[in-house]
């Protein structure tokens, strides 16, 4: 059929004396409007450059490494306070490095910002859960800190997305809404010091749970002759004795492990005293962030209800 059409077109062209060559069907398609649009799209894709893999950006790789260090610190948390503290501290300090890498390599992404926030919330919460079990009398305080931390950041993030749009960072806090939160999020030094000293206070409490009989009276519980003999150097220790000693990380067995790590309560007490005021400021900022974000959402609800004409007036009752 196509051959007949081609021959007919050639005959008509010859009869009319046209000099214009016959264009094949496939080339004609490429020259129509659709072909031009497809060529424009392909040129735009080429101009945009090669496709980027967000998951292997350097800041995100640092974020993955932070998670690995945090998991390792949780593994050593029950019985190895020094190892746990080092791993946990390095994981927290890398929080500043990934931000620097994002700016240096021009790789700031929404995924990286969320990864960073989620990692911070999870690591701090895990440490507070441990402190809740280490100091059961004050467990409700640690539980409250976890709740306020999660609630304030979640509501703040949701309010930013709902009220300012998805392209607005949660760190973009207007001074008219809160000058203190604006200072906290925009001043890198203030942000780093608040977060670092807040974590330092909880690390100090963690170390005190192994080294301070004042906060952990169970460290003074007597071992007993059989258990004391079991932990002497060179003594044969069976698995049942090990389970008795180390099922509770705050038992006398844990104290022996702390002594093996050369733990002393003086240095943790100094760290706790220095970082305590900043920790209190950080918790105040969490509450302030929670209140401001809640009010922002409420303002948006009021505008939406007015735009929808709510509450609608009830119609007059028929007589």
ABEGO torsion letter per residue (X at the ends): XAAAAAAAAAAAAAAAGBABBBBBAAAAAAABAAAAAAAAAAAAAAAAEBBBBAAABAAAAAAAAAAAAAAAAAAAAAABAAAAAAAAAAAAAAAAAAAAAAAAAGABBAAAAAAAAAAAAAAAAAAAAAAAAABAAAAAAAAAAAAAAAAAAAAAAAAAAAAAEAABBAABBBAAABAAAAAAAABAAAAAAAAAAAAAAAAAAAAAAAABAAABAAAABBAEAAAAAAABBGBBBBAAAAAAAAABAABAAAAAAAAAAGBBAAAAAAAAAAAAAAAAAAAAAAAAAAAAAAAAAAAAAAAAAAAAGOBBBBBBBBX
